Amino acid sequence: MAEYTLYCFAQSGNAYKAALMLNLCGADWTPRFVDFFNGETRTPEYRKNVNEMGEAPVLVHGDRKFSQSGVILDYLAERFGKFGWTNDEERREILRWTLFDNHKLTSYVATLRFLMTLAKTGETPVTEFLRQRATNSLKVVNARLGTHRFIIGDRPTIADFSLCGYLFWPDEFGVSWADYPQVGRWLDDIKALPGWVHPYTLMPGHPLPAGLTIAAPRPR
Ligand SMILES: N[C@@H](CCC(=O)N[C@@H](CS)C(=O)NCC(=O)O)C(=O)O
């Protein structure tokens, strides 16, 4: 049995953040496929036994279980002594960019991509709003990467892995890195790290079964 188990699925950029870190650290890990598109995260069993928040990713390590990709990344950086901080100031910088990612980049990009590519809603006022917000955040990241090779400095950290979670599918949310050249350059630098694998290859569940219908989210 592998040392780490990651509840994940191929289309999840949030899960990819953790899967990428595990791979780059050379961890002994195995994916546990989450059948998100058939509603597994919404079942009472998943909420009771896996994650009360009803989300992937979840990392299991021995008798410890973690959710929230930022927490998982923090835990793995500490365990492996890789891609983390060397002092308190760096730790707070990593946290600052991870929080920015979760709130202002991933949340908008992931929802925009879900509506465009998976639920296939077409252009709506919602996608227009999300694109505006995502674009603003990509501009912030692009500007930062104009003065820093990686997001906090000259080496990759878990903050980079959080920010890049959804960015290896630019066509799925309709951006071109030609408009954000520093982001494109930085993604190439991440791709060059030993152990980098594209999310659709690294995690199970791609491609989606033909004929699967994905509804836009509704209140529940
Ligand atoms: N902030 C969370 C977000 C996790 C998240 O939204 N995961 C999605 C898959 S990418 C999910 O499981 N959503 C289930 C739902 O919202 O019903 C993290 O970084 O781990």
PDBQT file of the ligand as one rigid body, heavy atoms in Angstrom, charges set to zero:
ROOT
HETATM    1  N1  LIG A 301     -10.511  25.470  -1.612  1.00  0.00    +0.000 N 
HETATM    2  C1  LIG A 301     -10.617  24.057  -1.927  1.00  0.00    +0.000 C 
HETATM    3  C2  LIG A 301     -11.479  23.894  -3.148  1.00  0.00    +0.000 C 
HETATM    4  C3  LIG A 301     -11.776  22.435  -3.433  1.00  0.00    +0.000 C 
HETATM    5  C4  LIG A 301     -12.856  22.274  -4.467  1.00  0.00    +0.000 C 
HETATM    6  O1  LIG A 301     -13.654  23.183  -4.743  1.00  0.00    +0.000 OA
HETATM    7  N2  LIG A 301     -12.898  21.085  -5.049  1.00  0.00    +0.000 N 
HETATM    8  C5  LIG A 301     -13.910  20.783  -6.039  1.00  0.00    +0.000 C 
HETATM    9  C6  LIG A 301     -13.303  19.940  -7.146  1.00  0.00    +0.000 C 
HETATM   10  S1  LIG A 301     -12.098  20.869  -8.025  1.00  0.00    +0.000 SA
HETATM   11  C7  LIG A 301     -14.994  19.986  -5.377  1.00  0.00    +0.000 C 
HETATM   12  O2  LIG A 301     -14.732  18.939  -4.836  1.00  0.00    +0.000 OA
HETATM   13  N3  LIG A 301     -16.215  20.497  -5.418  1.00  0.00    +0.000 N 
HETATM   14  C8  LIG A 301     -17.347  19.785  -4.922  1.00  0.00    +0.000 C 
HETATM   15  C9  LIG A 301     -18.561  20.659  -4.813  1.00  0.00    +0.000 C 
HETATM   16  O3  LIG A 301     -18.397  21.891  -4.778  1.00  0.00    +0.000 OA
HETATM   17  O4  LIG A 301     -19.653  20.097  -4.746  1.00  0.00    +0.000 OA
HETATM   18  C10 LIG A 301      -9.222  23.466  -2.139  1.00  0.00    +0.000 C 
HETATM   19  O5  LIG A 301      -8.314  24.236  -2.470  1.00  0.00    +0.000 OA
HETATM   20  O6  LIG A 301      -9.019  22.265  -1.916  1.00  0.00    +0.000 OA
ENDROOT
TORSDOF 0
